[in-house]
Amino acid sequence: MLTVREIMTREPITVPPEMEIAKAAKVLLEKRINGVPVVDASGRLVGIVCQSDLITQQKRFPIPTLFTLLDGLIPLGSTKSLDREVQKITATRVKDAMTPDPVTVRPDMTLDEVATLMVDKKYHTLPVVEGIELVGVIGKEDVLRTLMSPEQD
């Protein structure tokens, strides 16, 4: 069974939390990738920013549903999720749009474990960490390449 180490992209492209959203979008488009790990100045993984995080900026402002009870307005839904949605829509820097503390995988995980995680949780890009060090990234394209025979390259 193949492992993440065998198919991951080593030396992944990364972006800093302070990068402007437009520059992050340019990186994703120019490199033809779905997402990139976000690392701080010390090289520590602090998040991941994906195309869907940046596309959120084009969403309409979410107006919460309210109902009236004894002349008081009560929101239906979490104000915490509303706050996060507003933060993503108005983001100007990667740190405001990224998903903090992303789900990561280990290099010794098997292909079927990673594929299951990607399908079940709808992840397209997963940082690969060994201990606390970012050692790679694995995306759906990496998994798809395993379906091709060598002569199809």
C-alpha positions in Angstrom: 0.0 0.0 0.0 1.3 3.4 -0.9 2.0 5.9 1.8 1.8 9.7 1.9 5.6 10.0 1.9 5.7 8.3 -1.6 3.2 10.6 -3.3 3.3 13.9 -1.4 4.8 17.1 -2.8 8.0 17.8 -1.0 9.1 21.4 -0.3 5.6 22.8 -0.6 4.8 26.3 -1.6 3.9 28.3 1.5 2.6 31.8 2.2 2.9 34.0 5.3 -0.1 35.1 7.4 0.5 38.7 6.5 0.4 38.2 2.7 -2.3 40.2 0.9 -5.3 38.2 -0.3 -4.7 39.2 -3.9 -1.1 37.9 -3.8 -2.2 34.6 -2.3 -4.8 34.2 -5.1 -2.1 34.9 -7.6 0.1 32.1 -6.1 -2.8 29.6 -6.3 -3.6 30.5 -9.9 -0.1 30.7 -11.2 0.9 27.4 -9.5 -2.4 25.8 -10.4 -2.9 24.5 -6.9 -6.0 24.5 -4.7 -4.4 25.5 -1.4 -1.2 26.3 0.4 0.0 25.9 4.0 0.4 29.2 5.9 3.6 29.4 8.0 4.7 32.0 10.4 8.2 33.6 10.5 9.6 30.7 12.5 8.4 28.2 9.9 5.5 26.9 12.1 2.4 25.8 10.3 -0.4 28.1 11.5 -3.1 27.5 8.9 -4.0 26.7 5.3 -5.6 28.9 2.7 -7.5 27.4 -0.2 -9.3 28.7 -3.2 -12.7 28.3 -1.4 -11.4 30.5 1.4 -10.7 33.3 -1.1 -13.9 32.7 -3.1 -15.8 33.4 0.2 -14.9 37.1 -0.4 -17.3 37.1 -3.3 -20.2 35.9 -1.1 -23.1 38.1 0.0 -23.0 39.3 3.5 -24.9 36.7 5.6 -27.8 38.3 7.3 -28.8 36.2 10.3 -32.3 34.9 10.7 -34.1 36.4 13.7 -37.3 35.7 15.5 -39.2 37.8 18.0 -40.1 36.6 21.5 -41.7 39.0 24.0 -40.5 42.0 22.0 -36.9 40.7 21.9 -34.9 39.7 18.8 -33.3 36.3 19.1 -30.8 35.1 16.4 -31.2 31.7 14.9 -27.7 30.3 14.6 -24.4 31.0 16.1 -23.1 34.5 16.3 -19.6 33.0 16.4 -20.0 31.4 13.0 -21.5 34.7 11.7 -18.4 36.6 13.0 -16.1 34.1 11.3 -18.0 34.4 8.0 -17.8 38.2 8.2 -14.1 38.0 8.9 -13.5 35.9 5.8 -15.7 38.1 3.6 -13.8 41.2 4.7 -10.3 39.7 4.8 -7.4 41.6 3.3 -4.6 39.4 4.6 -4.2 35.6 4.5 -4.5 35.3 8.3 -8.1 36.6 8.2 -9.1 34.2 5.4 -7.2 31.0 6.3 -8.4 28.0 8.2 -6.3 28.1 11.4 -4.9 24.9 12.9 -5.6 22.8 9.8 -6.1 19.0 9.7 -2.7 17.4 8.9 -1.5 14.0 7.9 1.6 12.1 8.6 4.1 10.8 6.0 3.5 7.2 7.1 -0.3 7.3 6.6 -1.6 5.1 3.8 -3.2 6.3 0.6 -6.5 4.8 1.5 -6.5 6.7 4.9 -5.8 10.0 3.2 -8.3 9.4 0.4 -11.0 8.6 2.9 -10.2 11.8 4.8 -10.3 13.8 1.6 -13.6 12.4 0.5 -15.4 12.2 3.8 -14.4 15.7 4.9 -14.2 17.3 1.5 -10.5 18.3 1.9 -8.6 19.1 -1.3 -5.2 19.9 0.2 -3.6 18.5 3.4 -0.3 19.6 5.0 2.0 16.7 5.8 3.8 17.1 9.1 6.4 15.0 10.9 6.4 15.9 14.5 5.9 19.7 14.3 7.8 20.1 11.0 6.0 20.7 7.7 7.5 18.2 5.3 5.1 18.3 2.4 1.6 18.7 1.1 -0.7 16.2 -0.5 -3.6 17.2 -2.7 -6.2 15.4 -4.7 -4.1 15.6 -7.8 -1.3 13.6 -6.0 -3.8 10.9 -5.2 -5.2 10.9 -8.8 -1.7 10.4 -10.2 -1.6 7.0 -8.5 -4.4 5.9 -10.8 -2.3 6.4 -13.9 0.1 3.8 -15.3 3.7 4.9 -15.8 3.3 5.1 -19.6 0.5 7.7 -19.2 2.8 10.3 -17.8 
